[in-house]
Amino acid sequence: MDRHSVATRVAVLLAVLLGTGELGRALGVGPGGASVTAAVLAPVTFAAAVALSRHSCLETRLPVVVVVCAQLLATGLAVAVGLPGQARTGLGIQEAVTIVLVLGVLVALDADRRARARSATVPPGSPYAR
């Protein structure tokens, strides 16, 4: 299925914003200096967002979910114990914005999933019937 809903477009926009924040973190903008983790996650986030903007299907939604969950994990680790080679960071504005954007992407993709499930037509007698 290749149709784009408003929720999918919102997820793409939030993923691009998340990738932009990771790119800034990779370049050393903000406290804490440059991050190798952000340098890896930024291009992967952009690639997943571009793929989702082109085709809205399971194969493009799954990488977006994996990447944003990796960013949530990295942010949680940075706040809790610090990333490898870096000191522990507090919960600042940059970390809070990352968490909000990640949750926004996940909620938007879930809203899209629910809308697709409601609009799906399954023939009677199909093994996938509800």
C-alpha positions in Angstrom: 0.0 0.0 0.0 1.5 3.2 -1.1 -0.9 6.0 -0.1 0.4 8.7 2.3 -1.8 9.8 5.2 -1.4 12.9 7.2 0.1 10.8 10.0 2.8 9.5 7.6 3.7 13.0 6.4 3.9 14.1 10.1 6.2 11.1 10.8 8.5 12.1 7.9 8.6 15.7 9.0 9.5 14.7 12.6 12.1 12.2 11.4 13.7 14.9 9.3 13.8 17.2 12.3 15.2 14.4 14.4 17.9 13.8 11.8 18.7 17.5 11.7 19.2 17.5 15.5 21.4 14.5 15.2 23.4 16.2 12.5 23.9 19.3 14.7 25.0 17.0 17.6 27.4 15.2 15.2 29.0 18.5 14.3 29.4 19.6 17.9 26.6 22.1 18.1 25.4 22.4 21.7 26.9 21.1 24.9 28.9 18.0 25.0 30.9 18.4 21.8 30.7 16.2 18.7 29.2 12.7 19.0 30.2 9.7 16.8 26.8 8.1 17.6 25.0 11.1 16.2 27.3 11.1 13.2 26.1 7.5 12.5 22.4 8.0 13.3 22.0 11.3 11.3 22.4 10.0 7.7 20.5 6.8 8.6 17.6 8.9 9.9 17.6 11.0 6.8 17.7 7.9 4.5 14.8 6.3 6.5 12.8 9.5 6.3 13.3 9.8 2.5 12.3 6.1 2.0 9.1 6.7 4.1 8.3 9.8 2.1 8.6 7.9 -1.2 6.7 4.7 -0.2 4.5 4.3 2.9 4.7 0.5 3.5 6.0 -1.8 6.2 9.4 -2.0 4.7 9.9 1.7 5.0 8.1 2.2 8.4 10.2 -0.5 10.1 13.6 1.3 9.5 12.1 4.5 10.8 11.0 2.8 14.0 14.3 1.1 14.5 16.3 4.3 13.9 14.2 6.4 16.3 14.2 3.8 18.9 18.0 3.7 18.6 18.0 7.5 19.1 15.8 7.1 22.1 18.2 4.5 23.5 21.2 6.6 22.9 19.6 9.6 24.5 18.6 7.5 27.5 22.1 6.2 27.9 23.6 9.6 27.5 21.4 11.0 30.3 21.8 7.9 32.5 25.5 6.9 32.3 27.0 8.8 29.3 27.9 7.6 25.8 31.2 5.8 25.4 34.1 8.3 25.8 31.8 11.0 27.0 30.7 12.2 30.4 27.1 11.8 31.6 24.8 14.6 30.4 21.8 15.9 32.2 18.4 16.1 30.8 18.7 19.3 28.9 16.7 20.9 26.2 18.4 19.0 23.4 17.7 15.7 25.1 14.1 16.6 25.9 13.5 17.7 22.3 15.0 14.4 21.0 12.7 12.4 23.3 9.6 14.4 22.2 10.4 14.0 18.5 11.0 10.3 18.9 7.7 9.8 20.7 6.0 12.0 18.1 7.3 9.8 15.2 6.2 6.7 17.0 2.7 8.1 17.7 2.3 9.3 14.1 3.3 5.9 12.7 0.9 4.2 15.2 -1.9 6.5 14.1 -1.2 5.7 10.5 -1.3 1.9 11.3 -4.6 2.3 13.1 -6.1 4.2 10.2 -4.9 1.6 7.7 -6.4 -1.2 9.8 -9.8 0.6 9.9 -9.9 1.2 6.2 -8.7 -2.3 5.2 -11.2 -4.4 3.4 -10.8 -8.1 3.9 -13.0 -10.6 1.9 -15.3 -12.8 4.0 -13.7 -16.2 4.7 -10.2 -14.9 4.3 -7.7 -16.4 6.8 -6.9 -12.7 7.7 -10.5 -11.9 8.6 -11.1 -10.4 12.0 
